Amino acid sequence: MLRETLNKHLIPLANEPLIFNAINKITGAGILDIAINVNPGESEMQKVVGDGSRWGASITYIEQRGGAIGIGQIVYNAREFIGDDDVLFYLGDNIILGSLQKFIDKFRQEDLDCCLAFSKVSNPTMFGVASFNEDGSLKEFIEKPANPPSDLAVTGIYLYKMKSHLDAFRHISQADSTRGEYEITHINDWLLKNGYKVGYEEITGWWKDTGTPDALIEGNALIMDDLPRDHFSIDGDVHIDTQIQGQVSIGKGTRVSEDTLIRGPVVIGENCEITSSYIGPYTAIGNHVKVHETEVEHSIIFDGATIDTTRRIVNSLIGTNATLVDVARSHPKTGHRLIIGDNSFVEL
């Protein structure tokens, strides 16, 4: 049996926590015994994700011991849960399009000790990168290289034989890392250089959260592209003259006025009010949101936000309970009044 360990990620994209996307991929590949790595004292993850029954799975929560000492230690931390089984280690901030089945099949059919998912990236200095011999075989893995030997990054999806992973973990050290962490790259590199069978599959269309707004918006779009058609349904109160084009989901209790155009893919939550507005592709609107006389496209609007402006909003994140109003509707009419949170970006 394969088992699974995940990192925490509850940021909602396409109106669902990002970790739901990972669980959907995992259970879709037939893996139903899942563990989620959480920080000591964590309780919100358990409330949001639950026991796994919504996916027909069983979910266990394992507290991270020793503090934030690197993702290379997480599988070791879950060794009692995993036992002698093989393990799929999936970082919760990764999104891929398509099924995980080809990775699992390759891992099993070739009897590999480790199978990695690679993706071509434009900024390999930000990732663990694969290096190859002249014959095309894997040579080594380098963590965030200043001079990348290739543009193939190791994504956050790994398959291991548990015994092989533990062998590698016992031979790496936090001292080997410039960050003082157990690096997953060092585990993979040790396996490769010590005669273990390491394989890989190249994938396309993946995204990894780097903590930037652009990454979140890109992830939101990727998830929307991957949603099945039956995910989209109109359950709210939509005026007969509202224009709806493409795949659109509108939650219960949401009201949409007649002079509104919604062009999918768009996901709108419950109990929202959308009046005299344009909602464009790749927009996710949470619950209890009000949008009035506004154009919104390729953006994420979190729960409880209010947007009432004649400006066009694109490629944006609007936070929980945030209010965005037109300067022409506020007093005095000179200057802009701003209340901006930490690490914000504002364009006027």
Summary of the structure (lengths in Angstrom):
residues: 348
radius of gyration: 22.6
end to end distance: 54.2
largest distance: 72.0
contacts: 1113
relative contact order: 0.11
helix: 24%
strand: 31%
